[in-house]
C-alpha cells in the first residue's frame, strides 16, 4: 500500500516546530537554525545540498544520518504547504519566485503545493510544482496518482502536518525532538490528543542530543 | 555545594505534567496513570511502596530503575507544593489529613509544604511536614538548613517546579517524556524559553518508550 510519510519534522521540547516571526531571512523565526542543527552535518544532507563542506567533510554516518537518509527513499511525490514553497501570502504578485532551492530542487518528482491561490504548474529542473486548493484527502489522492506506485511525502510545515494528522491520513511520522525550549511559535501537537493510540511508537536518542520518534500506523488507513 | 534536585517529573510529548480535572481520585486528571506507568514496575518503586507485587516481583533493574533509584540518594529535605500533600484548597478545614502516604511516608526527612495557609508542623513516622508561606528562595534556604549538608529535593507538582526554574534555583532536573499526547492540563515548559542555555543536557531513551532528560546546571547557582 502507498504510504503518506513525514520525515525530519523537528520540534522543541515544548512542542514548537518553528519560532515566532517567520520571514524571508528567518524561515524558523526566533528559533533560527537550532531546530535543524542535528541535520546539517549528516551525509544525507551534505549529499543533498550538493557540495562537501570543509568543516563537515562527507558528513556524519550515525543515527541522525540513518534517519535523514530515509527521507527520499521510495518517494514518488510530495505535498507541501505554501509557506514551505516561499514567503509570499495572498494572491501571487510575483510569479518569478521559483522556490528556495535554485535550478535543481532536491525533490526530483511532482510536488503538490497547497494554496488557496491556484496558478499554472511550474517546472524547475526535474521537479514539477502543482499549485492546488484541495482538502487533505483530495491532495493525497492527487499526489498518490502522481507518485506512480511509490510513497508520498508530506513535507510540512507544521500546520499542514497537523491537518493531515487530524484527518488521520499519515502512515509514518518521524519527529525529531530537539532539547531546547522555544516558548512561542507554531505548536505541532495542538488538537492531537490521543494521537499515540493510532500508532506504534519507537524512540531513539542520538548522541547529538536529539530524540527520534517514529510513529507507524498500527492498522490500515480508514477507507484505504 | 548543596543542590536542589528534581527527579522523575513525567511529562507528555506535548509538555503536560498532569491532565485536566485533578481530584482526590484522579491526581493526574484525565492522564490517569499513564504518566507514571514507566515508574511502577521499577525495583526502586517496588521497594519504596513496601510490598512485592505478584506480577512485578522484585521490580525491573534497567535504565528506568537506575533513574528511579537516584531519587532518594543523598537527600536531606524535600520541598513540595500543597497539592502534592493533599487535595484540600484554601484554609485548612480538616487538619486530620496526614498526606497520601499512610503512617510511614517515604520521605524520612523534613518536608517543607508550600501553602498560603500556615499551620503547626506535623510528624508522621520519620517525616516532619512544615507548612510555610514562603517565596522560592526562602523556601530553599529553610530546606537547606533542615537538610543538614545533604541535597534538597523539589518534589513538585509542575507549577512549583516551574516557579523554582523561573527563579533559577534548580541544579538538577530529571524529566521523563512519555510518548503520549495529552492535549490539556498543566504545562511544564511555559515561561521557560531558553532554559537549556543554563544547563548541560543528557538524553537517554528507555526500551519502555520514555525518554530521560537530565539537565545539570552548567555553572554555579547565582548568589551561591
Interface residues (C-beta under 8 A of the other chain):
Chain A: X13 X14 X15 X177 X179 X180 X181 X182 X183 X184 X187 X189 X190 X191 X192 X193 X194 X195 X196 X201 X203 X204 X205 X206 X209 X210 X211 X213
Chain B: X13 X14 X15 X177 X179 X180 X181 X182 X183 X184 X187 X189 X190 X191 X192 X193 X194 X195 X196 X201 X203 X204 X205 X206 X209 X210 X211 X213
